[in-house]
Amino acid sequence: MSFNLDNITRENVKGLNPYSSARDEYVSDGSTMVFLDANENPFENGVNRYPDPQQRGLKTILAEQKGIKEENILLGNGSDEVLDLLFRAFCEPKVDNIITLPPTYGMYKVLSGINMVKNREVLLTNDFQPNVSEIKKAIDEHTKLLFICSPNNPTGNSFSTKIIDELLNSFNGLVVIDEAYVDFSSEESWMSKLGDYPNVVITQTLSKAYGMAGIRLGICIASAEIITVLNKIKPPYNVNQLTQEKATERVLNQQAVKNEINEILVERKKLVNALKTVSFVEVIHDTDANFVLAKVDDATLRYNQLLAKGIVVRNRTTQPLCENTLRFTVGTSEENNIVITALKALSN
């Protein structure tokens, strides 16, 4: 493989002069200053000033915790903004294409449609692993992005390290590894291989293990060169002040996060064991995430029965390879007890 970032970057992006905000031109060092540069309301209320456009304080903490450099991080308004930036930086509308591996996270396909980029779908194998030979057949000179969700949503399993390694070594575009659920997995993050693969882009989130879905904070980890390209096109103040403050507070409390992850893992095992005793559950798929995908006799029937008992799960039966499956997010111990009781009652 001979990856060249310049070859896959859109021409209009290469020549783009990014918007320079007031907070880009003068970066506060903490000194007491009279700020009259950004046309802000001068009356202090905690949010009257524009936020740091590069989220420097938060990036410093994340870089130290993850063992990478700040220049390898871009933060977004949720991972969805990060994914959209990848399309806009590297995919020429009506010319380029991407590859996705259904069943997978649905926003990849939505974003391809929004950006007028063809989505070439290559189904996972029956054991929910990437089909390498078919992926390679789908690649041409206009294939810019390959999306890999591992652990995968909605199946829950992690993909083979050997398979991902092979794809990284054979593809001249960007391999985007979505690690939204990696904190629940025994597998190592691909961050540790960042220096080995110039074409890897890793996305993570504070929405799952960190329990901060409401603040919308996505993390992009890649080479400094890729991050530089994305910074050229991101909105100047894409992560607001309140999000930066809440995220900083949360990531500094690593023990609380670890405790919650451990509890979710205990509850996940309890849920899996309970599902094994339910008469209408036919298959329980292996999971490295905070949810369990189970094949049942009639997903629509069972979904409605649970709904009638005040329990909302996700019916994934419309997804490829997922006929008659329900996805159960792991809840609190009390919530899981309610689900288990309901399942047992329906099983009689």
C-alpha positions, 0 to 999 in steps of 0.5 A, a space after each residue: 500500500 502506498 497511501 498519500 493523503 494529498 491524493 485523496 483530499 478534495 481539491 477545493 479543500 487543499 486550497 481553502 483558507 479556513 475562517 480565522 475567528 477572534 479566539 484563533 487570533 488571540 489565545 488567552 494565556 490566563 492574563 486579565 485582559 479587556 476583550 473587545 475583539 469578538 463583538 461579544 456581549 460584555 456582561 459576564 454570565 458564564 457563557 457570554 464569551 465564545 468558547 475555545 475553538 480548539 478545545 485546548 484544555 479538554 484536548 490536553 487531558 484526553 491526550 494525556 489519558 489516551 497516550 497520544 498527542 493533542 495534534 492527533 485529536 479533533 473534537 466534534 459536535 458528536 461523532 456524527 459531525 466528525 463523520 460528516 467532516 470526513 465526507 466533506 474533506 475527502 469525498 467529491 460529490 457525485 464522483 467518489 464512493 465509500 464502503 460500508 459493512 451492513 448491518 452497521 451504524 446507519 449514519 454512514 449511509 445517511 451521510 453518504 446520501 447527504 453528501 452525494 457520495 455513492 455508498 457501496 455496501 458489502 455485507 458482513 459474513 454470517 458470523 458478522 465479520 468483514 468479507 475481505 475478498 468482497 470488500 477488495 472487489 468493491 474498491 476502485 480509484 474513487 473509493 475514499 473511505 471504508 467504515 468499520 464499526 468495531 465493536 459493531 452496532 447492532 451486532 455487538 461483536 468486535 471484528 478480527 484484528 487480523 482482518 482489520 490489519 489486512 484492510 489497512 495494509 491493502 486500501 489506499 483510502 482512509 479506514 475509519 474505525 468507529 470505536 463508540 463501544 470500545 470501552 466495553 470491549 476486552 479488545 485494545 483500541 486501534 489508537 495504539 497502532 496510530 503510528 503504524 498506519 497513516 490511513 487510519 482514522 479512529 472515532 470515539 465518543 463520550 455518549 456511551 461509557 462516559 454517559 454523556 450522550 446529551 452533551 454531544 461530544 465526539 472524538 476523532 483520532 488520526 495523524 496530525 496531517 489528517 487532523 489539519 485537513 479536518 480543522 480547515 473545514 470544521 465550524 469555528 466554534 463547533 463544541 460549545 462552552 457548556 459541553 467543554 466544561 461538562 466533558 472536562 469534569 467527566 473525563 477527570 473523574 475516571 474512577 466513576 467512569 470505570 465503576 460504571 463500566 464495570 457495573 454494566 459488564 456485570 449486568 451484561 453477563 446477567 442479562 445474557 444468562 437470563 436470555 438463555 432461559 427464555 423459550 422464544 430466544 433462539 440465538 444470543 450473539 456474542 457482544 463486546 458492547 453495552 447491548 445484546 443482540 438476540 434472535 427471537 421467534 417473532 421480533 415484532 410480536 415480542 417487541 410489542 409485548 415488551 412495549 405493553 409492559 413499559 419496556 422499550 428495546 430496539 427491533 433490528 429485524 429490518 437490518 441485513 442478517 438480523 431478521 427477527 432480532 431484538 437489541 437489548 441495551 444493558 440498563 441498571 440492575 433494577 432496570 434489568 431485573 424488570 426486563 428479566 421478569 417480563 421476559 420470563 413471564 412472556 416465556 411461560 
